Structure formats: structure tokens, C-alpha cells
């Protein structure tokens, strides 16, 4: 014999009555193996409409059928199945369904440190503050910090107090979707670029001091790569380093994003530019940017080469991102009254010892952290971003 159990007409997966009926059917199926139980799940408020379909379902029940739980919905008849999934095809299907522009999602790094395991998460509902702007993301910049965070290699001390922390996506470009009541200078629909957290997603919220209109000469893709690299280079060289026409600057890692921006800004300021790069291919390409000489950043010999190129004086400014012994050799490249601009975090947060004697003859050292600039001095960050634009 057989029994037919009707779940209470509800479409809620959390309905306790509906779930308990199905649970009871499972228990009875185990306790009474000689019986066959079938569960029919009807949608909320559609019972009358589904009577013909329900009748057909009851007439078609067979003892040898494995579909013991059936859901009848306006869209059709559904049964449970466990099927093999082609992972690549499934990813393509999900990507097609995912609304990239303005979608309420963000990318989250794997705590175990694997770039292959970065996942897309639904963005929690956030209330827009009076000083904030909501932005549909059309392009996002990818930075070395994103790679470090994706691999869980970033220092917790370095992330503490920073704008993005250990989240992915520091900068983006898009269109303003909504603004808070105190926001001035931008309106809904305006193309903007911004410093954000969780920028690798479809939607971002930022303080208005971190958002500026995109210059008409830039595309969204180009603008998405301005707020980090160019603000870092400009804040370091122009604001802290006071680099001026006729002075000399040594730019480490010149083939990277900040390095390229720094070369352009230094040339705009009228400085003589020397650079280092880590690979032969990069050292062959960097001179095309108009620098006077390029040295090997993997060899300590660059110190002697810089001294030779400057007739033993050294350079007025060093923009450094390298660590360890190269850090010390870079300090030794400074001329009297020279300024050392440290944009790396590794040596700072491992508390590397530096002898103060090296800062004789009015040399100085600046630590550059625009993440903290954005959170702790947003007005100054806005000024830097405006001047870059």
C-alpha cells in the first residue's frame, strides 16, 4: 500500500510545519520499509490553481518511482537530483547570471591564502551615511596589496587602521548611484573614481573625500588605476619629498604601477630621474619612459652606479619599496639634505633597526601610507587626489 502526505501549502524553506511533515515522512519511511511514502509540496496561495496538476501527480505515482518528494510550482514540477557538474561550465553560467555592474557582491580572499579560492560573496545591506556616495563599479584597479591579501601575506599590524584592511580592491571607477545629504560636487550618474574597500565587486560605498570626478581625458579603466599609484607617488614626491626642478630622484621598482606614476610626476616636476628594475626585460623597457639611467634592483652595485652618475653627490630623493640590505644601500644613496621616502611596509612592521648617523647632514626619512592617509586625514587625501587630477 502507499500513503500520500501533503505538506502545508507554503513555499518557505524555513516553515517549521512544512519541514516537520517531510521529516515525519522520512522517519516513517525508515520505520515502515514495506510502505511507500510520497511528499507533495505545494506553493503558498496556489493550491486551487494546482489541483489539476496535483491530480495528475497522484495518478502517476508508481511504486517503483524514486521521486518521493515532489514540489509543484507555477514554473513547473521539481524533484531532487544529485548530478555531476562540469565546474567550468557552471562557472560560466554563474558569471553570465551575475550582474557585474552595480551587483551587490564583492570578492573575498581565502583565509588559507589561495588566489584560486577567492570567492564571490553577497554584499550585506549598508546604510548610506550623510557624507558617503554609493558607486556602481565599472572598473577596478588591481594592486600588489590585493595579491598579498589574497595570499594572506599582509601583516595584521599593517592592515590595522587602514582603509581596506585585508579586503580586496583599493580603487575603482564607476558611476554615482546615490549620495548622502552632505555630499557636494558630485551627483547621481556622474563618472567618478574613488579610494574604497571591497572595490573588487559590483557596488561600493566611499566617503565623499575619497571620490572625485573622472577627468574627461580618461576612460573608466584608466581612471580605476589612478587613486592608489598616482596618489602614492604624488603624495610622496611632491608633498612630502618637495621634489623640485633640477633635483635628482632614484625610483625603485620603476616598472611597477607606482614606479611608472612616479617617473611621470618626477619628470613633470622637472627632476632628473634614475631608476631600478628587477628583470632584464624591465630594465630594457623603463628607459622608454625618459629616465637617465636604469640599474639592477637585485644587485647592491646600484649604489656605486648612482654615485658615479651623480658625480659622487648622491640623489636628492629616494622613493623606496625594497627591503633588507637594499634598504640600507638606498639610504646611502642620499645626498646632503636628501629625503628618503619609504612606501614599503615590511621593514617598518618588523621594526628594522636603522642607524641615525645616516641622517646626518640634514637627511630625513618619511613613511608613506596612503591607506592611513585616507582614513585619518581624508581632507588631505582629497587635496592630493584633486591635484593629481
N, C-alpha and C positions, 0 to 999 in steps of 0.2 A: 504494500500500500504506500501511499505517499501523502505528504502534507504540503500545503502551500501557506506560507506565512507572509502577511502583508505588513511591511514596515509602515510606520506612521508617515503620512504624506508630508515629507519635508525634504528640502534639498541642502540642508545644513550638515556638514560633516561632523559638527560638534553637538548635534542634537542628542541628548542623553537617552531619550526614549527610543529613537530610531536605532541608535547604536546598540542599545541593550537588546532589542528584538533580534538583530542579526547575531549578537553574541550568544543569545539563548539558542538560536538555531544551530550555531556551531557546536555548542555543548550537547544538544540533543542528537546531532549527527554522530558525535563521538559515543554517546551513551546508548544510542539505538541504531547500531550499524545496519540492522535489517530494514530500516526506514530510509526513505529518500526525502530530504527537505529542500525546498526551493524558496528563495527570498526574492520578492519583487519590490523594488524601491521606486516609489512614485514621487514626482516633483511637487513642491509646495503649490497649492492652489490650482493644480492642473488635473485633479483626479477625474472630473467629469469628462474632460477632453480626451483623456487617455483610456476611457473604458473600452472602445473598440480595439485598441492596441493591446490592452490588458487581456481582453477575451482571447485574442489571437495567441497571446503568450501562454495563457493557461491551456489552450487546446494543443499547443505544440510541445508541451513538456513531455519528455520521454525519460524513461528510467535510465537509459544509457548515456544521457547527456551530462557533460561535466560542468555546464554553466549553471551552477546552483545559486548564484547571486546575479540578478539582472536589474539594471537601472533603466527606467523608461523616462525619457526627457523629450521636450519639444523638438530637440535636434535629432532624436532617434533612439535606438536601443543600444545599450552599452553593457559589455561584460568585461570581466577581469582577465587579463592575459599577462604572462611573463614572456617577453620576446627578446631575441638578441637584437642589439642596437649597433649600427655602424656609427662609431664615435665621430668620425669626420663628417658624415652626412648629417648627424644630429647637431653638431656644432654649426654647420652651415644653415640648418633650418632655424636654430635659435637666433643666429645673427640676423637672418632675414626678418624675423619677428621683432627683434629688439629695436625700439625707436632710438637711434643714435642721437639725433638732435633733440635736446630737451627731455630725453628719457630720464626717469627718476632712478638712476642706477649709478654705481661707482665701482671702481676696481679695488679689490682688497688683496694685500700680499699674504702669502702663506707664512705662518709663524715659523715653519721649519726651514724657510729660506730657499724656495724653489721658484724660479721665474715661470716654469711650466705649470705651476699650481696656482697662479694668480687667478682669482675668480671674480665674477660679476655679482654684486650684491644689490638688493633693492635699497634705495636711499630712504632713510627714515624721514618722516614728516618734520619739517623745520619751519618754525615761525619766523617770518622776515622781520628783522629789527628795524627801528626808525632810521638807522644810519647805514643800512645794507642795501645791496642790489642783488636780485636774482638774475642769473645769466644762462641762456641756452648755449651750451658749448658746441662750437662748430670745429674747433681745432685745439689741440692741447700739446704743449711742449714736453719733450722727454728729456730729463736731465740725469746726470750721473748719480745724483742723490736718489732718484727713483730706482735706479739699478741697485744701489746699496740697500735701500729699504726693501726692495723686492727680494733680495738675498738675505735679509735680516742681519746685515753687517754694520748698520748705523749704530753709533753709540747712543745709549739711552740718555746720557748726560747731554749730548749734543742735540738730541731731539726734544728734550725737556724745555719748554718755554718757546719753542719755535712755532711758526705759523702752521706748518703742515704736520709737525711731529714726525711720526713714521708712516704717514699716509702717502698715497701715490698721487702725483700731479701737483706741481707747484705753480703752474702758469697756464693760462688758456685765453682763447679769443672766441667771441660769440656775439650774440645779440641780447640786449637787456629785455628780460621778460616782465620784471616788476621792480619797483623801487620803494624804499621806505620814505616816510613823510619828511625826513630831514635831508634827503639826498638832493643835491643841486648839481647842475652842469651836465647831467646825462638824463635821458628819457627812455621810455619804453620803445623798443625797436632799434635803438642806436647800436652801431657796431662798436664794441669795446674790447680791450684786453685787460687782464687782471691777474694779480697775485692771489692764489687761492689755496685751499687744502682740498684734497679729493678732486683734483682737476681732471683726472682720467675717468671721465664719466660723461653723462649727458646733460647735467644740470649742476650749477654751482652757485653758492652764495658768498659774497665778499663784502667787507667794509668798503664804503664809498671812497675812502682814501687810497684803496688799493686798485681802483678801477679808473681807467682813462679812455677817452675816445681813441679809436684807431686812426692814425694819420692816413690821409687819403691815398698816399703813395704805397701803402702796404696792403697785402692780401690778408685774409684771416690766418692762413697758415704761417705767413711771415710774422704777423703780429703775435702769434702764440709763443714765439721764441724770443720775444723782447724782454718781458718783465724780469726774468732771472738773470740771463747772461749780460745784457746791456746795463741793467741797473747795478749789478755787481761790479762790472768794470768801471762804470761811470762814478759810482759812489766811492770806489777805492781810488781811482786815479785822479779824478777831478776834485772831489770833495775832501777826502782825507789826505791824499798824496799831494794835492796842489801842484800837479804836474803842469809845467808851463812851457811856452815856446823856447826852443833851444836846449832844453834839458834832455837827458837820456833816460831810457827805461828798459829794463830787462823783463820780458814777459815769458814766464814758464808755461809749458803745455800750450804753445801758441796755436796748435791745430784744433784745440777743443773749442767748445762754444764760447766760454768766457774769454779764452785767448784770442779768438777771432774778433770778438767785440772790442777787446782791449786794444788790439792793434789799430782798429779803425778810430777809436776815440783818441788814442795817443797821437796818431797822425793828424787828426782834426785839431788837436791842441798844439800842433807844431813841434812835437818832440822827436828826437832820434830814437828809433826802435830797434832793439836787439831781442832775439827770441831763442827759445829752445823747443825741441820736439823730440819725441821718444823713438820714432822709427825712421829709417832712411826715406821711406815714401813721404812721410810728413815733412821731413827736413827738405825734401826736394820741392814740395808744394808751397810751403809757407813763404818763401821769397816772393812769390807772385803777389802777395799782399802788400809788398812795398817795404819790407824791413831791411835794415842794413846788413845784418848777418844772422845766421841761424846756427845754433850749437846743439850738441847732443846732450839731452837732459838725463841720459842714463850713465853719463861719464862725468867724473869730478873735474875733468880738464876744462869744462866750460868757464871756470873761474879764471884761469890763466888767459883764456881766449878773450874774455870780456875785458880784463885788464889791458891786454895788448890792443884791443880795438879802441879803447878809451885812453890810450897813452898812459896807462898806469893809474888813472884817477878813479876808475870805477864808475858806476851809474848813479844817477840821482834818485831813481825809484826802482824797486824790485817788486813785481807782482808775483807772489809765490803760492804754489799749490802743492809743492813737493815736500817730502818728509825726510827725516833722518839726517844722514851726513850731507845730503844735497841741500837741506835747510841751512846748515851751518856754512856751507860753501857759498850759498846765495847771500847770506848776511855779509860775508867777507867781500862781496862784490860792491858794497855800498861806498859811495864817495862821501867825504865830509858833508854834513847837513843832509845826508840821504835818508829816504823814507822807505821802510820795509813794510809791505802790505801783505798780510797773511790771510788768504782766503780759504785755506785748508782747515780742517777741524782735528785731524788725527793727532798731531803733535800737541795741540792745545789741551785736548781732553785726556791725554795720557801724561800730562804735566811734564813735558820735556824740559830739562834744565838748559837755560841759556845764560852765558856769562855776560854780565852787564858791561864789562870792559869793551865789548864790541860796539856799544852805543856811545862811546866817546866821540869827540868832535861833532857833537850835536846831531848824531844819528838818532832815528826814532823807529818804533815798531807799532803798527796798527793791526788789530784783529778785525777782520771784516766778516760780518754775519748778517746778511740781509733778511734772513728769516726773523731774527730778533728785531731788526730794524722795522720790519713790517708790523710786528705785534707791539713793540714797546715805544716806537716813535713813528706812528703811522703818518703824521703830518709831514715829517721829513722824508719818509718813503715816497709820499705823494709828490713832494717837490722834486725828488730825484727822477721819478717816473715822468713827470711833466717836462723836465729839462731834457731827458733822453728823447722824448717825442719831438 
